[in-house]
Amino acid sequence: MSDFSMRVGDDGVAVITWDTADRSMNVMSLQGFADLEALIDRVIDEDAIKGAVITSGKPDSFAGGMDLNVLAGMKDAVGEDPAQGLFDGVMKIHALLRKIERAGMDPKTLKGGKPIAAALPGTAVGIGLEIPLACHRIFAADAPKAKIGLPEILVGIFPGAGGTTRLVRKLGAMAAAPLLLEGKLNAPKAAKAMGVIDEVVAPEALVDAAREWVLSEPKIVKPWDEKGYRMPGGAPYSASGFMTFVGASAMVNGKTQGVYPAARALLSAVYEGALVDFDTALRIEARWFTNVLLNPSSSAMIRSLFVNKEALEKGANRPAAPDQRVAKLGVMGAGMMGAGIALVAAQAGIEVVLLDQSQDAADRGKAHAAEYMDKGIKRGKATAEKKAELLARITATTDYAALTGCDLIIEAVFEDPKIKAEVTAKVEAVVGEDCIFATNTSTLPISELAEASKRPEQFIGIHFFSPVEKMLLVEIIKGRKTGDRAVAKALDFVRQIRKTPIVVNDARFFYANRCIIPYINEGIRMVAEGVAPALIENAAKLVGMPLGPLQLVDETSIDLGVKIAKATKAAMGADYPDGAVDEVLFAMADAGRLGRKARAGFYAYDEAGKRLSLWEGLREAYPLSPDQPDLILVQHRLLFAQVLEAVRALEEGVLTDIREGDVGAILGWGFAPWSGGPFGWLDMLGTPYAAERCDQLAKAYGDRFACPGLLRQMASKGQSFYGRFGPKVAA
């Protein structure tokens, strides 16, 4: 069955309806392009048809873009010459959209042709906007929740079906930059104000308005096909255009640090395309798009940020169990974490009981939700009515009896096993026997905390990252006795609050903290060695980490680092490996330099807490070595410190799915997204080289870089992680 159908009205207007079966939103496939082209050919060839309206069979959206699963597999399907095969495939798409744009016009005189309008009932992104941009007029329903834009850059590619070339020629490079380089999405009215779409109409009048326009005998030649066309804002060789492209180049390199190939390719396609005619510009766009598709970074980003992420959100590792969606949630502890959990749950329509020791504390936790909604109201993203509805779902109390009827409890009290045990006992005394109990600890072993529960099979860890309302990842931790229903409950809850879950087995620091702490520690070690702090921080950013290790420890607080170090040392005894780190960390804490919250840490801050520069006192405390390491060495120390822990977590069974390892790393602590995650990066390096590099680093810097047995074994066989552990292999 085709995703596209066509009905010709008595007025001669063909309405082409896009309706992908079994999907809540339309996505384009290669067959979809073929089906659409067949209908466009009919529109052009049949004399009885006066023009067409392309719309959607989905009531609230036009299209969610290209099926990235298709893009992910395109390289494998194009034969021995992937570059030529991909380029030819992209040019076929360009030919279809150019056919829509010309609509049967005489190629020399541009006379004739049939008007084709796009009617967007709601969200239109990616190819879902590139097709309308090829149409002669774009109508959108006045649907405030709808999003219109080209977000491809966020998954490591750029609009390659003509969207880049058309948007720049329609708006100019400067106006198009936020939409292309940042992937910004806008509501219909904002998109019209920008010039992206042409009309915003009432939803019930959408198709009729487009049909009337088609029948009005409108001019349909695009500006860039007419003689004398000039690009808005100026071409690159004009005075104004020159400044635009200089600024754009600086902005791209400043934001991406040169590690995201799609951004550079996009800028090249725009610049080179602006120097030539439209059809040549499309070929240039296709060439750069092919270049990006062939780059391993693009494949890795699509795999982790779309394919793997989507699979995990749909329950790829959910155990068999009945629907476990949460109806009533109890949150124990109304501090920053508990308040954030209550907020996101209430946003998802869940009834929440927010409980703390004092009514004032509980009320402050609820006030966090009120403040959050007030900010949304100021930005026009919420209303007073929505705020009232959300707050009505949150009951702030000190009374444990209010937890009656809860089917999930999330405990977010102090990181003290005794306090957590007391709360567990009090909760289990009032909730039903089927209630699942989750602890939000970030470091304490789940299996040990579960010893305080009468029902350890219903006890699980749900580790949120701060701030809860912004962070996308939730780490679910199975204790030794945790049962399948508890895992299913946690996964279904995370799906309800629209976050991405990973499931790991219980171990010290679980997965995320296990990997990020060595990153911080390696940065601090290098400070003690006399490596320039600026080199450490910039090396991290230049390899794609959002924050350098010193800035990160300032943000999370140095005294928290001290607390974790002391607890870890007490647990590990003589095996504790981080004494050199503690010398620096403890000295900073003793000097009152506790990080941003104290306005003093590895960085200096002003009175308002704004970060100024690296603290000058570091040079006095830790003089610079006369022999500074090269950039790649610093980057490898910082990255291998993380990825080797990821490999060990897989080796030890803490991780059971490398997809969770990669998605968790990117969403949880920002591990170099361009790489696709730790396992994606190791596959780019190749396991033989990775093992060799481990040996070099271990010889120079110690056993923390020792090559894990699993990596050594894979290197000897020339295996990749996705080749050995990827979902296709597992299936």
PyMOL commands that set and color helices and strands:
alter all, ss='L'
color gray80, all
select helices_A, chain A and resi 30-45+68-77+82-102+127-134+152-155+163-171+173-181+188-194+203-214+223-225+239-256+261-273+278-294+296-313+336-347+359-378+384-392+400-403+417-428+446-452+456-458+484-496+512-529+533-542+549-556+558-575+579-590+596-598+617-621+631-651+658-669+673-675+678-685+687-701+703-705+709-717+721-725+727-730
alter helices_A, ss='H'
color red, helices_A
select strands_A, chain A and resi 4-8+13-18+51-56+61-63+116-120+123-125+137-141+148-149+185-186+199-201+328-332+351-355+394-397+408-411+436-439+459-464+473-478+500-505+603-605+611-614
alter strands_A, ss='S'
color yellow, strands_A
deselect
rebuild
show_as cartoon
